[in-house]
Amino acid sequence: MVRVSLDMPPELNEVLEELASKMGGSKSDVLRQAIALMQIIVKAKEQGQEFGISELNQPLATEIAIRSEQLPIPHPLETFIETFGVWEDERNTEEIIKEIRL
């Protein structure tokens, strides 16, 4: 395990303690679950999906939005493929290596 030290205002600590009490866990448990939830939200946003809270069988009542500057910056190769498309060479690895050696 890695230990993390976190500074927060007293009001936020009270919220954290209240959540821990309601969940029957520790403040660390709450933070771990919050990080897991943020990971789900970020992945959904990266895939062009929305994440929110809805009433049963209803459209979203509350959307949880993340500013685009909070999303990870894509690797240049990912944007290259989005721009120029997928490589269309259908040779297998051995064929490509043989050609390189020639």
C-alpha positions as CSV (number, residue, x, y, z in Angstrom):
1,M,0.0,0.0,0.0
2,V,1.0,3.6,-0.6
3,R,0.3,6.2,2.1
4,V,-1.1,9.5,0.9
5,S,-1.2,12.7,2.9
6,L,-4.1,15.0,2.0
7,D,-4.9,18.5,3.1
8,M,-8.6,19.6,3.0
9,P,-10.8,22.1,4.6
10,P,-12.7,21.1,7.8
11,E,-16.0,21.2,5.9
12,L,-14.8,18.6,3.4
13,N,-13.5,16.4,6.1
14,E,-16.9,16.5,7.8
15,V,-18.5,15.3,4.5
16,L,-15.9,12.6,4.2
17,E,-16.5,11.4,7.8
18,E,-20.3,11.5,7.2
19,L,-20.0,9.4,4.0
20,A,-17.7,6.9,5.8
21,S,-20.3,6.6,8.6
22,K,-23.2,6.1,6.1
23,M,-21.2,3.5,4.2
24,G,-20.0,1.7,7.3
25,G,-16.3,2.1,6.3
26,S,-13.4,4.3,6.7
27,K,-12.5,7.7,5.1
28,S,-9.9,5.8,3.0
29,D,-12.7,3.5,1.8
30,V,-14.7,6.5,0.7
31,L,-11.7,8.0,-1.2
32,R,-10.9,4.7,-2.9
33,Q,-14.5,4.3,-4.1
34,A,-14.5,7.9,-5.2
35,I,-11.4,7.4,-7.3
36,A,-12.9,4.3,-8.8
37,L,-16.0,6.3,-9.7
38,M,-14.0,9.1,-11.3
39,Q,-12.1,6.5,-13.3
40,I,-15.4,5.2,-14.7
41,I,-16.5,8.7,-15.5
42,V,-13.3,9.6,-17.3
43,K,-13.3,6.4,-19.3
44,A,-16.9,7.0,-20.4
45,K,-16.1,10.6,-21.4
46,E,-13.0,9.4,-23.4
47,Q,-15.4,7.0,-25.3
48,G,-17.8,9.8,-26.0
49,Q,-20.3,8.6,-23.5
50,E,-22.2,10.4,-20.8
51,F,-22.3,9.5,-17.1
52,G,-25.1,10.7,-14.9
53,I,-27.9,9.9,-12.5
54,S,-31.4,9.1,-13.6
55,E,-34.7,8.2,-12.2
56,L,-35.7,4.6,-12.9
57,N,-36.5,4.3,-16.7
58,Q,-36.0,8.0,-17.2
59,P,-33.5,10.2,-19.0
60,L,-30.6,11.6,-17.0
61,A,-31.6,13.8,-14.1
62,T,-28.1,14.8,-13.3
63,E,-25.1,14.6,-15.6
64,I,-21.6,14.4,-14.1
65,A,-19.5,16.5,-16.4
66,I,-15.7,16.7,-16.6
67,R,-14.0,19.6,-18.2
68,S,-12.0,18.5,-21.2
69,E,-8.7,19.8,-19.7
70,Q,-9.1,17.3,-16.9
71,L,-9.1,14.4,-19.4
72,P,-5.8,12.7,-20.2
73,I,-4.0,14.0,-23.3
74,P,-4.1,11.2,-26.0
75,H,-0.8,9.8,-27.2
76,P,0.3,11.3,-30.6
77,L,-0.1,7.9,-32.3
78,E,-3.7,7.7,-31.2
79,T,-4.5,11.0,-32.9
80,F,-2.4,10.0,-35.9
81,I,-4.6,6.9,-36.4
82,E,-7.8,9.0,-35.9
83,T,-6.5,11.5,-38.5
84,F,-5.0,9.2,-41.1
85,G,-6.8,5.9,-40.5
86,V,-5.7,2.4,-39.8
87,W,-2.6,0.8,-41.4
88,E,-3.8,-1.3,-44.3
89,D,-0.8,-3.5,-44.7
90,E,-2.0,-7.1,-44.5
91,R,1.4,-8.7,-44.5
92,N,2.3,-10.7,-41.4
93,T,5.3,-9.9,-39.2
94,E,7.6,-12.4,-40.9
95,E,6.9,-11.0,-44.3
96,I,7.6,-7.4,-43.2
97,I,10.9,-8.4,-41.5
98,K,12.0,-10.3,-44.6
99,E,11.4,-7.1,-46.7
100,I,13.3,-5.0,-44.2
101,R,16.3,-7.3,-44.5
102,L,16.4,-7.0,-48.3
